[in-house]
Amino acid sequence: MCFTRRLCPLVMHLRASKPKTVINAKGFSLIELLVVVAIIGLLAAIAIPQFLSYRAHAVDSQMKSDLKNAALAMDSYFAENKVYPTSVAAIVSVGFNQTEGVALTIAVPTPSSFTITATKPSGTQPNFTFDSVTGNIN
C-alpha cells in the first residue's frame, strides 16, 4: 500500500506508535462498595437503639442521684432548723448541688415528712419521686 519507498517506513512507524489502551483495574467494584454500605447500615440499625437505651438509663440515674442527694440535704437542713424546707434554694445552703437539666419539686405534706420529685425529659419515665416516710424512690 505504500506509494513510495520513502513513505512506507513513515506509515509503518505511525501505525506502530498508536497508543495502546491498557485497562488498569485500580479501586473497588460497585458490588464491593454496596456490600460495605449494607454492612455499615446493618451495624447502625443495631447500635442506634442500644445507644438510646443507654442514654435513657443515664438520665434515670441522674434523677435518682439528685433525689438521694436532695433527701440527705433535706435531713441536714432539718437537723439545723427543726423544719423541712419547701424550696430547692434552701437545701443549696447546706451543700446540695443540683444536676443541670434535672428539675426538683419539694412537697412537705406534714411537719415530719416530705416528698421530692425529679423530672427530666428523655428518661425511661418522665419523673421519679422520693418519699421520706418509706425512703424509697418510685
C-alpha positions as CSV (number, residue, x, y, z in Angstrom):
1,M,0.0,0.0,0.0
2,C,2.9,2.3,0.2
3,F,3.1,4.6,-2.7
4,T,6.7,5.4,-2.5
5,R,9.5,3.8,-0.6
6,R,10.1,6.9,1.4
7,L,6.5,7.0,2.8
8,C,6.4,3.3,3.7
9,P,8.6,3.5,6.8
10,L,6.8,6.6,7.9
11,V,3.4,4.8,7.6
12,M,4.7,1.8,9.4
13,H,6.1,4.0,12.2
14,L,2.7,5.8,12.6
15,R,0.9,2.5,12.9
16,A,3.3,1.2,15.4
17,S,3.1,4.3,17.6
18,K,-0.6,4.2,18.2
19,P,-1.4,4.5,21.9
20,K,-2.3,1.1,23.4
21,T,-5.3,1.1,25.7
22,V,-4.4,-0.7,28.8
23,I,-7.2,-1.4,31.3
24,N,-5.8,-0.9,34.7
25,A,-8.2,-2.0,37.4
26,K,-7.4,0.0,40.4
27,G,-10.1,0.6,43.1
28,F,-13.3,-1.2,44.2
29,S,-16.1,-2.5,42.2
30,L,-19.7,-1.3,42.6
31,I,-20.7,-4.6,44.2
32,E,-17.9,-4.4,46.8
33,L,-19.0,-0.8,47.7
34,L,-22.6,-1.8,48.0
35,V,-21.7,-4.7,50.4
36,V,-19.7,-2.4,52.6
37,V,-22.6,0.2,52.7
38,A,-25.1,-2.6,53.6
39,I,-22.9,-3.8,56.4
40,I,-22.5,-0.3,57.8
41,G,-26.2,0.2,57.6
42,L,-26.9,-3.0,59.4
43,L,-24.5,-2.2,62.2
44,A,-26.0,1.3,62.6
45,A,-29.5,-0.2,62.8
46,I,-28.4,-2.4,65.7
47,A,-26.2,0.2,67.5
48,I,-28.5,3.3,67.5
49,P,-31.4,1.9,69.5
50,Q,-29.0,0.4,72.0
51,F,-27.3,3.8,72.4
52,L,-30.6,5.5,73.0
53,S,-31.4,2.9,75.7
54,Y,-28.1,3.6,77.5
55,R,-28.8,7.3,77.3
56,A,-32.3,7.0,78.8
57,H,-30.9,4.9,81.7
58,A,-28.2,7.5,82.3
59,V,-30.9,10.2,82.6
60,D,-32.7,8.0,85.1
61,S,-29.5,7.6,87.1
62,Q,-29.1,11.4,87.2
63,M,-32.6,11.9,88.5
64,K,-32.2,9.2,91.2
65,S,-28.9,10.6,92.3
66,D,-30.3,14.1,92.6
67,L,-33.2,12.7,94.7
68,K,-30.8,10.9,97.1
69,N,-28.6,13.9,97.5
70,A,-31.6,16.2,98.0
71,A,-33.0,13.9,100.6
72,L,-29.7,14.0,102.5
73,A,-29.7,17.8,102.2
74,M,-33.3,17.9,103.5
75,D,-32.3,15.9,106.6
76,S,-29.3,18.2,107.1
77,Y,-31.5,21.3,106.9
78,F,-34.0,19.7,109.3
79,A,-31.2,18.9,111.8
80,E,-30.2,22.6,111.8
81,N,-33.6,24.3,111.6
82,K,-36.1,21.7,113.0
83,V,-38.3,22.2,110.0
84,Y,-38.1,20.8,106.4
85,P,-37.5,23.4,103.7
86,T,-40.0,23.9,100.9
87,S,-37.6,25.1,98.2
88,V,-34.5,23.8,96.5
89,A,-32.7,27.1,97.2
90,A,-32.9,26.3,100.9
91,I,-31.1,23.0,100.6
92,V,-28.5,24.5,98.4
93,S,-27.4,26.4,101.5
94,V,-26.5,23.1,103.2
95,G,-24.4,21.8,100.3
96,F,-26.8,20.4,97.7
97,N,-25.6,20.7,94.1
98,Q,-28.4,20.2,91.5
99,T,-27.6,18.4,88.3
100,E,-28.1,20.6,85.2
101,G,-31.4,19.8,83.4
102,V,-33.0,18.0,86.4
103,A,-36.0,19.9,87.9
104,L,-36.7,19.2,91.5
105,T,-40.0,19.8,93.3
106,I,-40.3,19.6,97.1
107,A,-43.5,19.0,98.9
108,V,-43.9,19.0,102.7
109,P,-47.3,17.4,103.5
110,T,-46.7,17.1,107.2
111,P,-44.1,18.7,109.5
112,S,-42.3,15.3,109.8
113,S,-42.3,14.1,106.2
114,F,-41.5,15.3,102.7
115,T,-41.5,14.2,99.1
116,I,-39.2,15.2,96.3
117,T,-39.9,14.8,92.6
118,A,-37.2,14.9,90.0
119,T,-38.1,15.5,86.4
120,K,-36.0,15.4,83.2
121,P,-37.1,14.6,79.7
122,S,-35.8,11.7,77.7
123,G,-35.6,9.2,80.6
124,T,-37.3,5.8,80.7
125,Q,-40.1,7.6,82.7
126,P,-40.9,11.3,83.0
127,N,-40.1,11.6,86.7
128,F,-39.1,9.8,89.9
129,T,-40.3,10.6,93.5
130,F,-38.6,10.1,96.8
131,D,-40.8,9.6,99.8
132,S,-39.3,10.3,103.2
133,V,-41.7,8.0,105.1
134,T,-40.7,4.9,103.1
135,G,-37.3,6.0,102.0
136,N,-38.0,4.6,98.5
137,I,-37.7,6.1,95.1
138,N,-40.7,5.4,92.8
